[in-house]
Amino acid sequence: MWSPLPGPILRLLRTALRDAAVVCGTRRATYPSALPLLRLDRAYVDAGVEVLRCGVVSDPRTRAASDHLPLWVDLVPRATTSTSP
């Protein structure tokens, strides 16, 4: 079971990955879907992608489909720099 509380898994994620919503500045609660109060769901990305936009889908269908609201992320791969000839 995932726990949003600080611990070894969360520390490991934060050392190698970035929270897409923090990058975008659009953190929103996702649980419970009927009246979101907690931000339990996250999308993590590494340095190989650029996050363009992200958010939470909240409409009657998504609230009925699950007790968590779905996330969406628009991203593009970053150009890699090659040092080989």
C-alpha positions as CSV (number, residue, x, y, z in Angstrom):
1,M,0.0,0.0,0.0
2,W,1.3,3.5,-0.9
3,S,1.7,5.9,1.9
4,P,2.0,9.6,1.4
5,L,3.8,10.0,4.7
6,P,7.5,10.6,4.6
7,G,9.5,7.4,4.5
8,P,12.3,5.6,2.6
9,I,10.2,5.1,-0.6
10,L,9.2,8.8,-0.8
11,R,12.8,9.9,-0.1
12,L,14.1,7.6,-2.9
13,L,11.5,9.0,-5.3
14,R,12.4,12.5,-4.5
15,T,16.1,12.0,-5.0
16,A,15.7,10.7,-8.6
17,L,12.4,12.1,-9.7
18,R,10.3,15.3,-9.7
19,D,6.6,15.6,-8.9
20,A,5.0,16.9,-12.2
21,A,2.4,19.0,-10.3
22,V,5.1,20.7,-8.3
23,V,7.0,21.5,-11.5
24,C,3.8,23.0,-13.1
25,G,2.7,24.7,-9.9
26,T,-0.7,23.0,-10.2
27,R,-1.1,20.8,-7.1
28,R,-4.7,19.7,-6.6
29,A,-6.4,17.2,-4.4
30,T,-7.5,13.9,-5.9
31,Y,-9.2,12.0,-3.1
32,P,-12.1,11.3,-2.4
33,S,-13.4,12.1,-5.9
34,A,-16.8,13.4,-4.6
35,L,-15.1,16.1,-2.5
36,P,-11.3,16.0,-3.0
37,L,-9.5,16.9,0.2
38,L,-6.2,15.0,-0.1
39,R,-3.5,14.9,-2.8
40,L,-2.9,11.2,-2.8
41,D,-2.1,10.7,-6.5
42,R,1.1,11.9,-8.2
43,A,3.0,11.6,-11.5
44,Y,6.7,11.5,-11.1
45,V,9.1,12.4,-14.0
46,D,12.8,12.3,-14.4
47,A,15.2,14.8,-16.0
48,G,14.6,13.1,-19.4
49,V,11.2,14.8,-19.9
50,E,9.9,18.4,-19.8
51,V,6.5,18.8,-18.2
52,L,4.5,21.3,-20.2
53,R,1.2,21.1,-18.3
54,C,-0.6,18.9,-15.9
55,G,-3.8,18.7,-13.9
56,V,-6.7,16.7,-12.5
57,V,-9.8,15.7,-14.4
58,S,-12.9,16.5,-12.3
59,D,-16.3,16.0,-14.0
60,P,-19.4,13.9,-13.2
61,R,-18.0,10.9,-15.1
62,T,-14.6,10.8,-13.4
63,R,-16.2,11.3,-10.0
64,A,-18.5,8.3,-10.7
65,A,-15.8,6.1,-12.1
66,S,-13.5,6.0,-9.1
67,D,-12.9,7.2,-5.6
68,H,-9.7,8.9,-7.0
69,L,-9.7,11.6,-9.6
70,P,-7.4,10.9,-12.6
71,L,-4.3,12.9,-13.4
72,W,-3.1,14.1,-16.8
73,V,0.3,15.2,-17.8
74,D,1.5,16.8,-21.1
75,L,5.2,16.2,-21.5
76,V,7.9,16.0,-24.2
77,P,11.2,14.2,-24.2
78,R,14.2,16.4,-23.6
79,A,16.9,16.5,-26.3
80,T,19.8,14.4,-25.3
81,T,23.4,15.6,-25.7
82,S,25.8,13.1,-27.1
83,T,29.5,13.3,-26.4
84,S,30.4,10.6,-28.9
85,P,31.6,11.5,-32.4
